[in-house]
Amino acid sequence: MFTSDVPPRIRALAKVIHDNDLSLFPSIFNKSDGTLDDRVFDGNNAAAGGAMSSIEAHTKAAIAARRASRRKSIEHHTRVSFAAAGGGAGAAAVDLSSIDTGDLDVYNRRALSALLGRLQDGHGLGHEELVLFEQAFRAYSQHLRVVDSATLNASRYGAVLRITMAIDSESTYAGVALGDLLPAVIRSHDLCLKHAHDDILATMSVYHQTMVETLCSVLEDILCEVNRNSESRCGSLPGTTSPESRLVLADLNSVLDMHVIQLEWLIASTTNLLHFDIFDHISDLSCRDSWVQFIGQHTPMCGATKFSALLQVFPQWAQSRMMEVLNVHDCGFVSVWSLKRLLALWGPFLLLDRNMFRDLSTGMFTLRGTTVACEEALVKADDKQAGDYGISMSRAVACFNVTVITPSGRLQTIVADRTSGAWMLRGVSMEDYATVSGAIESFPQLFIRPRGVTQVAAGDSQSDSQQQQQQKSDVANGDSFSIFHRACFHNNVQYVRTLIERGATVLVNTAVADPLITSRYSWTPMLCAVNNPNGDPDEVVRMLISCGAHLGITDEASCTALYYAIANGYPKTVALLLQSDATLASSASTHPLMCALGAHHFNTDDADNHRLCATLPCPAVVIEILRYVKDWNLVRLAIALIETKISGITLSQEDVKACSLFPHLCWSDLPKMCRDSFVLMTKEERDANERAICEHDALCKKNKLEVSHVLRLLRMHGFKLSCHAMFGL
């Protein structure tokens, strides 16, 4: 018999504990997370007690922290309990001064035995005894590390820690096992506690606050669901949650997990650093430059609305689907982490819409929801059948979760992984595929009917539809082309290495015209690599050189790999190419140094100026080229050209030929290639050159600081060459 002042949840637990062997009290808790073992309530309590000999906390550190925080209360309340068990207040109390810390659980268990004996005999519990019972029970069911009040009040993550502790307190009574259903709650708690007192820049605090608000929003939803489950089970024994509640909690856990991953990245990127720099995180040049232009070089995240301006280069349908990936679970912001994730799945940046279209037009993907939501949609479909499948985002970068209904009617989740450079279906096949959709379509007997969302939305513009039709044609026509060339064009180092190991070296000097790369030229793997929009392909170029790639091969524009490496601003690749062949020309009409300066009057082919009018002289590239330049007159010409561009002086061809603005530089001193440029050009070509050169002059003047650095490098090298000539060094 129990007194009426004992709460129902404690009364129920006390009866279960007392009906079992009290010496095996810890055995009714799971070793993994400290929650009540379901087997205790299935009528086979003896088997449950024999299966576990003692409770194990989440970690050894957690055990030590709990013991230290409980020692004072145990020292007081254990005396009270033992006195009650001995027949009154006059019974001898236990001296805890000689008790080892490791034995505290034993004495705490004995105190509970005495309290439960009083309850069974019909005696009421005093206030202190009831507090002891509550504390002891929570100590054994505690899943999270203890947080002191000072940390809660001082830490920027205090709000998160308060909610996680509230979830932890209610989860046992609600029958919710944190380690089973809500591991993300444990991760968020441990992460925030670990970095509770870290130093961050004041400019970064606003971004941490944004993440804290996002985490708190999801955690509050979890707490509400746990409380709802607890209220629905009020007065009954704790046990497993209902299937509906488990599904809701699992979905919320997936959402929370993604935000915790983002917070981990933000902490690692901004803690104890002088500043955040996008250049340390994004290697894709086009993506990085766009972020710097629209968001800021030292900004790790921004609002979703502000980021949409960066995506204006893509068609409308692609913008909306990209934001489903970038705006993680509608959190309202876009981080560099989510951008890296998008690039890992469908990059490079300039090819995102084309690569996404090939996958999303199949209707396989559900980008906005979680894997749990995808599973629920498959199960609840009225016309579900074996072979129905859907693809959802994974918590891992460069991975998707493919959920399929097996012939037995069960759900199976297969991971599509791109960490090796190509897409593979773990546990299904060792083959690699260029796209996820290609991997899925290779197993029609397993994946029969897609149940995702097709990317074409109502209201798309006519131009978008035309572009999509063109992309369909490109995909269809591109199936016969070399995967090796595409891997080089995407700067996919891992996949290039894999293909070379499998014998792709036979294609190293083969040129193909692939519409998914370019429709204008035929490129070898080397030319594909140096024309990639993703970043400096030095690793790929090094592998191709070791495989015997010919560096002097040109395309239809008579340009070598060195020309494109200079034009795209890839200094490491320029260095590799010139190390392999110091006499390598950029093209039949340009010198590497003249090519690095951009558009000017001394480029023989007007097409060069059109290609180079957007090429800003890059100091890192110029440094690598100057190592192999020994012509003092060529350097003097380069200095004169850069000086006129910085000063804003527009030269006519007559001025250039007369060398009126180039002191101490005569026409006869110019390299023959530069003098020939005026002989070979027609009037139309010269007019086109004038327009391109004026555009390049304006670009140089706008970026005067960087171009001035190039000028200093040229002057230093010129001084070095003049000293060598004068003193015979």
N, C-alpha and C positions, 0 to 999 in steps of 0.2 A: 504494500500500500504506500502511496506517495502523497505527500502533502500538496495542497492546492497552490502553494506559493512557488513551486518549482516549474519553470517554463516547460512546455510540452516537448521541445526538441531535446532538452537535457534529460527529462524524465524518460523519454524513449531510449536515449542512448544509455542511460544508467541501467535500465532493465536488461538491455542486451549484454552489457559488460558484466553485470552481476550474475546473469544466467550462465556465463562461461567461466572457465578457470581464470581467476583474477591474476594468477602468476603469469599468464600469457597475454596480459593486457595489450602490449605493443603489437602482438601478432594480428590484431584485427585491422591493422593499417597496411596499406600497400607500401612496399619498399621503395617503389620508384618515385612516388610523389606525396606520400603521407596521407592519402585519402582513405576513407573506410573501404575495406575489402568487401566487394559484393558477396563473396562466398560466406561471409559471416551471417547473412540474412537468408541463406537458402536452405537452412535446416541441417546443414552438415558442418556445424561449428567446430567439431573436434578435428575434422580434416583441415579446416581453415587454420586452426591454431597450430597444427603440426606442420603445416606448409611453411610457416614463417616463424622464426625464433626471436626476432627482435626488429624494432623499427629502424629504418635507415633514412636519414634526412636527405634533402636534395643534394647537398654537398657537405664535405667536412667543415668547410668554412661556415656554412649555415648552422651546423650543429654547435660549433663553438660560440657563435654569436647568440644563439638562443639560450644556451646554458648560462652565458655570462649575464644576459638580461633577466633571466628568471631566478638567479641564485638568491637575491635578496627576498623576493616574495616567497620562495620556497622555504627559506630559513624560518620565516615567521609562521606561515600557514601550516607547515608540516607539524610544528609543535602543537598547534591548536587541534589538528586532526588526530594526532596520536593520543592526545589527552582525551579527546572524545571517544576514541576507540577503546581506551583503557578503563572506561567507566566513570569518567568525570574529569573535572578540571584539575583535581589533585593528582592525577596520574603523572608519572615521570615523563618529562619532555625529552626529546632526542637532541643530543649535542651535535650540531652540524659542523663544528669547527674543524673536526678531524676527517670529515668526509671528502673523498677525492671528487673532483669535478665530474669524472666519468661515471660516478655512482648516483648522480643527482636524479637520473631517470628512475632508478630503482626506488629511491625514497619517495619520489613523486608518485610512483605507482602504488606504493604502500599507503600513502595518504589518501589516494583515490579509493583504495580498498576500504579504508575506514569510513569514508564519506558514503560510499555505496551501501555499506552495512547499515548505517544509520537510516538511509532512505528506505531500505528493505524492511527495517523494523518499524517504519511508520513515523520516525522522528523527523522533525523539520530541520532544515539547514539554516544556520545563521548567515548573516550577511557575508562575513569573512569566508565561511566555508563555501558558500555559493560562488564567491569570487574565485576561490581556489579551484573549484571544480571547472569553472569556465576557463580559467587560465591554463589549467593542465590539459584540458581537452583541445584548446586552440594550439597549445605547444606541440601536441602530437600531430595535429592536422595542418600545421603551418606549412605552406608551400614556398613562401617567399622569404627572403632575407629581411631581418628586422631593420627598421629605419627609425632613428631617433628623431625627436621633435625638432632639434636644432637643424638637422639636415632638411627636414620637410619645409621649414620656414626660410632657410637661407638659399637653398638650391633653386636654380631656374627650372629644374624638373620636378619641383615639389608637388605641383598639381597632378602630374602623371603618377607619382609615387602614392599619393593619397588615394587615387581611384584604384590603382592596382591592389593596394592593401585592403580596400573595401571589397573588391571582388574576391580577394583571397578569403576574407572573413566570412563572406556569405556563401562561397562555393561549396563548402562541405555540407552545410545544412540544406543546400539546394540539390545535392547529389551530383555536382559538377566537378569532375576531376581536371584540375588545371593542366597537369602533364598530358592528359589524354585529349581533351577538347580544346584547351586554350593555351597551348605552349607559347604563343606569341605574347600573352600577358606576362609570363615569366621572363621572356626575353626583354620585353620593354622595361620591366621592373629592374632587372639586373643591369641593363644598359644604362638606365638613368641613374641608378645608384652608383655605378662604377664611375660615371663622369659627373657626379653631382657637384663637385667643386673644381672642375676644370676651368682654366682660364681661356677665354676667347676674346677676339677683337670686338670692340664696341660696335663696329660696323657690321659684324656678323650676328649680333645678338637678336636682331629683328628676325632673321631667318630661323634661328633656333626657336624663337617664340612662336613663329608660324607653325613649325613642326610640332611643338608642344600642344598648341591648340588643336591641330589635326588629330594627334594621338588621343587627347582628352575626349574629343568628340566621339571617336570610335569606342574608347573604353567606357564612356557613359552608356552607349548603346548596349555594350556587353553587360554592364552592371544591371541595367534595367531588365535584360532578359534573364539574368541569374536571379534577380529578385522575384521576377514573375514566376519562375520555376519554383523558387523557394516557397512563395505564397500558395502555389497550387498544391504543395505537398505538406502544408502546415499541419502538425499533429501526427504525422506518420513518420516512419523510419526513413532516414536518408538512404538513397539508393540511386539507381541509374536514372538519367533524365529521359524524358519522352523523346521519341524519334523526331518529332517536329522541332523540339527545343534544341536537340543535338544538331540538327541541320542549320538552324539559325545561328547557333554559336559557332559552328564550323565555318560558316560563310563570313561571319564577323571576324573570326580569327584570321582568315586568309587576307581580309582587307587590312587588319591591324599589322599583319606580318610584313606586307609591302611597305607600309609607312615606317615600321621599325628599321627595315633595311635602308630606307632613305635617310633616316636619322643617323644610322651607323655611318653611312657615307658622309653625311654633313659633318658629323663630329670628327671623323678622321681627316676631313679636308680643311677644317677651319680651326681646330683646336691646337694651341701652342704654335701657331704659324704667324708670320708677319703679315701675310695677306693671301687671299685666294686668287689663283690665276687660272683662267680657262685654258691656257696653253699647256698646263700640266695635266689636263684631264681629257681633252679632245684633240685627236691627231688629224681628223678630217679637216682639211684646210678651208673648204667652202663653208662647212658648218661652223667652224671656229670663227671665221671672219664675219659671218652673219650674226653670230651671238655677240661679238664685240661691237658691231655696228648698231644693233637694235637693243641689246640688253646691257652690255658692259663687260670689260675684260675681267674685272674683279668681283663680279656678281655671281653667286652660285645658284640662284633661283629667282624666278620672277612670277608675276601673276599670269594666269592662263590667257587673259585678254591681251595683255601686252605682248606675249609671245606669238600670238596669232599673226602679228605683222611680219614676223620672220618667215612665215610659211606662204606668203603671197605669191612666191614664184611657182607654187604647185597648183594644180587644178582644185576646184572646190571640193570634190568628193575626197581627194587625197588629204586635204587639210583636216576635214572632219575625222577621218579615220586615224590620222597621225595624232590628233589631240586625244583620242580615246586611249592611246598608249601613253602619251606624255602626261596628261592630266590624270594621274593615277587615282582610280576610283573617285573621280570628280572631287579631288581635294582642293581644287581652285588655284593651283600653282604648278609650274613646270620647273624641274631641277635639272642640273647638268647630269645627274645620275640617270634620270628617266630618258634624257636625250641620248646618252651613251647606250642605253638599253635599246632604243629604237634603231640606232645605227648598227648595233650588233645583230639585230634581226633582219633588217632590210637595207643596210647601207650599201654604198656610200650616199652621202647627203643628196647630191645632185641626181641620183638615180632612185631615190626613195619611192616616188610615185610609180615608176615603171616596175620596180621590184615588188612593191606592194600589190600592184594590179594583178600580176601573175598569180599571186596567192589568194587575194581577197575576192577576186571575181568568181572563184569556185564555190563560194558560200560555205566554206568549212569553218571559218573563224568567228569567235565571239570575243572581241577584244575588251569590251567594257566590264563584263562580269568575271567572277572568280571561277575556279575549277569546280567548286562545290555547286555553284549556280548552274554551270554547264551540265553537271551530273543530274541535278534535279530536273532540268528541262528535258533531258533524255528520258528519264524515268517517268515523268508525268505526261509525256506526249501520248495523245489518244491512239495514234497509229504507230506506236513504236514497234520496232522489229529488230531482229539480230542484224548487225552490220551498221546500225545508225551510229554516227560519231560526230563529235564536235571538238574543236581546238580552242584552247583558252591559254591565257598568259601564265607563265610559270614564275615562281619567285626567283629562279636562277636566271642570270643574264644569258642571252643567246640560247634559250630553251623554250619550248612550248609543251603543254600537256595535251595529249590526244586521248580523249575518253571515248570508248567504244562499247557497244552492247555485244557481248560474246554470244555464240550460238546457245550456250547454256542459260542465257538471260541475265547474266551478271554483268556488272560494269567493270571495265578494266581500263586503267590509265597507263598510257605509254608515253615516255618522254622522247620528244624530238629534239635532238641535241646538235648544236653547231660549234661546239667548243673545239672540234678537230679541224674546223675550216669549212666543212661541208655538212649537210644535214644527214643525220643518221637516226634511225628508229631503234632505241635501245631495246634489246631483248627480242627484236623482230628480225633484223637483218644487219649484216656488217657492211652492206653497200652504202656508198655516199651519193647524195643527190644535190643538185644545184639549188633546189627550192623545197620547201616543206610540202607544197602541193604535189610536186613531182614524186616525193617519197611516198606520200599517201596513195597516189594513183597507181603506184607500182604494185599494190597489194589489193586488187579489187575484190578478192574473195574475203578479205577481212574488213575492209572499209568500203561499205556499199553505198550508204546514203548520207551525205553531209547535212547537218542540222544547225549550221551557223548562220551568219548574216552576210548577205551579198553586199558588196561595197557600193554598187550603183544606186544612188538615191533619187527620189523624185525631184524634179526641178533642176537637174543638171543642165548646164548650158550646152548648146549645140557644139561649141568648140571642144568641150570636155568629151562629148560622145564621139566626136571625130578622132580625138586623141586616143580614146580607149580602143576604137576600132583599129587604129594604126598600131597600137601596142599589141593587140591580138594578132595582127598580121606579123609583127616582128617576132612574137613568141613562136608562132607557127613556123616561120622561116628560119628561126635561129636554132632549132633543135638539132640540126646537123652540124653545127659549128663546134669548134674545139672548146671544151670545158677548161682546158689548160690556159687558153688565151683569156677567157673570162676571169679565171682566178687571178691571173696577173693583172688584169685591168682593175679588179676590185682590191688589189693589194692584199690579197688573202694569203698571208705568209704561210700559215699552217697547211692550208690546202695545196698550195704550190709545192711545198716540201713533200707532201704525201704523193702528189701526182708524179713528181720527179722520181721518187722511190719506186713508183709503179711503172716507170718506163716512158714518161712523157718527154724525155730528152730528145726523142726522135723528131719532135715538133718544135724544137727550140729555135730553128731558123725558118720555120714555115709561116708565111703570111696569109691571113684570111681576112675577108671582108664580112664582118659580123654586124648585122643591124642592131644588135643589142649593145654594141660598143661604138661603132661609127659606120655610117652609110657612105662616107666619102672616100675613105682610104682602106687599103689592105695593110694590116699591121702584123708584125711578128710578135711573139710574147714579150720581147724587150720593148718594142714600141708601145704595146698595150700597157706595160707597167709604168713607163715614164709619162703616159698620158692619163693615168688614173687621177680622179679628182679627190681621192681620199687622204693622201699624204705622201711624204717622201718614201719611195719604194726601195730604199737602199738594200734591205734584206732580200727582197725578191730579185733585184738586179744582181746582187752578189751570187745568188744561187744560179741565175741564168748564165752569168759569166763563167762560173765553174763548170757549167754543162756545155760550154763551147759556143755560146751565142756570139754571132758576128756583129761587132759594134758599128761597122760601116754601112750596114743595110739601111736604105732610105725608103720612104714611101712615095706616093705619087706626087707629093709636094717637094721631093728631093731633100727632105729633112731627115737627119739622123736622130738616134736616141738622145744624143747630147743636146741637140737643138731644143727638143721638147723638155728635157730636164732643166735647161736654163730658163726657158720661157715660163715654166710652171713654178720656178723657184724652189728646186729640190737640191740644196747644196751637197748633201751626203752622196746623192746619186751622181752629181757632177764630179765630185772627187773620185768616186769609184771608176767612172768611165775614163777620166783623164789619167788615173793611175795605171789603168790597163793599156791605154794608148795615148801617149802625150801629144801625138800629132793628129788626133782625131778632130775632124772638122765638124762644125755644127750643120752646115749645108754647103751646097756648091756656090752659094752667093753671099755667105756671111762668115765672118770670123767669130769664134766664141765670145771674145770680149765685146765686139760690136753688137752681137746678139743680146748680151746681158744688159746693154745700155737701153734697149727698147727700140722705139721707132725714131729714125733719124734719116738724114739725106744720103748716108753712105751705105744703105742697104740696097743691093742690086735689084732685088725682086720687090715690086710693089706689094705682093702678097705677104712678104715678111713684115712690112710695116703694119698691115692690117692685122696680122696675127700678134704683133708685139706692141701694139698701141696701148694695150692694157697691162703690159708687163712693167712693173716698177723696178728700177735697178735695185737688186738685193745685195747688201754688203756681204752676206755669207757666201753667196754664189760668186761674186767678184773676187773674193779672197782666194777661192779654189782655182779660178781661172788664171789669176795673176801669177800663181806659182810656176806656170809654164809659158808666160809671155816674156820674151827677151827683146822685143822690138821697141826701142825708145820712142820712135816716131808714132807708132800705133798708140802708145800710152799717152803721148802728148795730144794726139787727136781726140782720144777719149776724154781727157781732162777738159779740152776746149769745148766739146759737146756738152758735158755736164755743167760747165760754168754758164753756158748760154741758157740752158734749161732752167737752172736755179734762178738766174737773173731775170727771167721772163722775156728775154729777147727772142723774137721770132726771126729766124734766118730764111732768106730766099736762097734758091739754088745758085744764083749768081754770086751772092755773098760767100757762100760756101766754096765755090770754085775759085773765087778770087782770094780766099783765105784772109780777107780784110779784117776779120775779127779774131784771127788766130795768130797772136804774136809769135815771131820766130818760127813759123811753120809755113813752108812753101808747098805749092801744089806738087812739086816733084818729090817732096819728102814723104808724101802719103803712100801707104801700101797700094800696090797695083790693083788689088781687089776693090779698094775704095774708089780709085780713079775710074775704074771700069764701070762703076754704077752710073755715071753720067753719060757714058757712051751707049749703054745698052737700053736705057729707059726711053720710052716714047713720051709724047706730050701728055697723053691721057694717063699714063702711069705716073708721071710726075705730078699731075693735078691730084690724083688719088693719094699720092704720097704726102702732098702738102696738107691735106685734110687729116690724115692719120697722124702726121707729125705734130700738128697743132693740138690735137687731142692729147697726145702723149706729153707735150710740153706743159699743158694745163695740169695733168696728173702729177708730174714731177714738182711743179710749183706748189701744189696743194700738200704734197708730202716732202717739203723742203728739208726737214730734219734728217730723214732717212737717206735722202739723196745726197745731202751734204756729207754724210758718213762715207758714202761711196767715193765722193770727190777726195776726201782725205786719204782714203786707201790708194787711190790712183796717184796722188801727189807723192805719197811715201814711196810707192813702188817706182815712180819716175825718178825720184831722187836717188834711189838705190841703183837703178840702171845707169844714171849719169855718172855716179861715182865709179861704177865698174868700168865705164868707158874711159873716164878721165885718168884713172890711176891704174888701169889694167888689172883690176882685181878678178 
